[in-house]
Amino acid sequence: MGIYRLLSHLLLACCLLWPGLALAQVEDAEAQQLLTALADSSFAEKKTVINRIAGSGDDRARYWLESFGANKLGRIEDSGQFIIVLSNRGRNWTVEDALTKENLGEISRRDIDTIRVNNALRNELEGILSVIDLKSPNEDQRLSAARALKGSVSGTLAERLPTLIDEEQSADVQAALTEALGIYQVEEQGDITAVATLSGSLNSEARAALQQAMRSDDPALAAAATKAMESIEQKLKLNRAAETLYFGLSLGSVLVLAAIGLAITFGVMGVINMAHGELIMLGAYTTWGMQQLLPGQPGLALMLSIPAGFLVSALAGIAIERTVIQHLKGRPLETLLATFGVSLILQQLVRTVISPLNRTVITPDWMSGSVMINEALSLTLNRLYVIGFALVVFAGLMLIMRKTRLGL
């Protein structure tokens, strides 16, 4: 009785799973037919097959077409199994199944029939792959694809773009596609109405298209392009000024921290500290040393080096004060000469103990990259962190100076 129930449950499970299994088989059968048509067709017919693959809705379509364009799509001659070449070095090539992506190991290249592609098909593939990306459900992917089209729209793709623009729901993607189409229309067709689309654009490809139009034999087109470029140049000046201000603030943040230390030292102790820069240097080498102690973890090392750098510089400052400064209180010129000698000692100490060569501090991933404000202005994250850190230290120091007994 127990065996009967078990068989009944197994039969029921197979019945429930059968539609899914059948669907998978149908999908793989259709994919096999598409890839077979791509392999057996002439170059003239392959264009139609490529469009059929792109419009199949199969998640693997982009991978197949990319591999085809890179001469990495083929099939095993004996079995007819379609494969994608992962590595084509040597006599044996590492391949995977094109349908399942299962790694098949190494196969002799003589047993592989590569599906050939020519330059005309490669150019066609660029536009088709762009269309696939533009139909992605992911808005970020569509936006990235739309931006990549600027300056690279072909005639075939230009015919499809108006439809894609009308179907697009995202305003950002629509704007990027409209600009990409406008660049093509100005460059290839000399369309004066498209100049208005590019007016105010900060994209380099759009500016190049307008500059080309400024040299046009059509006076109306040249005049419209010149006017559009004038508005763009004004925007570029404002963005360059903002970038210069940002760089100045980041550099000024470091100088502010150094200047605060000098001001407090001279204001409280009456000491002109010529070794102040060397104390900052000790903090920098502390950061480098922490990254040597924690290889492969630059972010953690950097976070730990912040308190460690303060501690090392503080201990060095206490040592200088106890051994040199306390004997010269009230004599600022003599402290100037003494601390200048200390600075030379610290410099030579670092050269001897570590190296006279520059040492590199690795920037963690979360400090790399930039924040893109527009296509002419991006703010690097490392400078942004410097400004933020300087503000935090400055605010903390003001609280100590004004709110604590030590500061008062």
Disulfide bonds with the S-S distance in Angstrom:
none
